[in-house]
Amino acid sequence: MKDQETVQKFIELRAQGWSFVRIAAELGVAKSTLTEWSRKFRFEIHNRRALVLDDLQDRIRAPSSSRVAGLAESSARSSTS
């Protein structure tokens, strides 16, 4: 089996949505090995993917929240003028 660093990199890339073909080229690991790892580490991949998606949602929400707060503040100033 490949070293743990390679396996962890596979889990990270798969969680980010990379294809087996792309990961195989990046890591120099056979696609059949990646398929096996995908089955073996499916829970780790799923959990990491959930964290990636949560982070992405937070990045999307933050600017939206700032814009909403800015619009509310602007509206409040306009109504008091």
MOMOUR-V341511 format. One record per backbone hydrogen bond with DSSP energy under -0.5 kcal/mol. CO is the residue of the C=O (numbers start at 1). NH is the residue of the N-H. Records with the same first field share a line. If there is no record, write none. Layout:
BEGIN
CO: NH + NH
END
This chain:
BEGIN
3: 6 + 7
4: 8
5: 9
6: 10
7: 11
8: 12
9: 13
10: 14
11: 15
12: 16
13: 18
14: 17
19: 23
20: 24
21: 25
22: 26
23: 27
24: 28 + 29
30: 34
31: 35
32: 36
33: 37
34: 38
35: 39
36: 40
37: 41
39: 42
41: 45
42: 46
43: 47
44: 48
45: 49
46: 50
47: 51
48: 52
49: 53
50: 54
51: 55
52: 56
53: 57
54: 58
55: 59
56: 60
57: 61
58: 62
59: 63
60: 64
61: 65
62: 66
63: 67
64: 68
65: 69
66: 70
67: 71
68: 72
69: 73
70: 74
71: 75
72: 76
73: 77
74: 78
75: 79
76: 80
77: 81
END
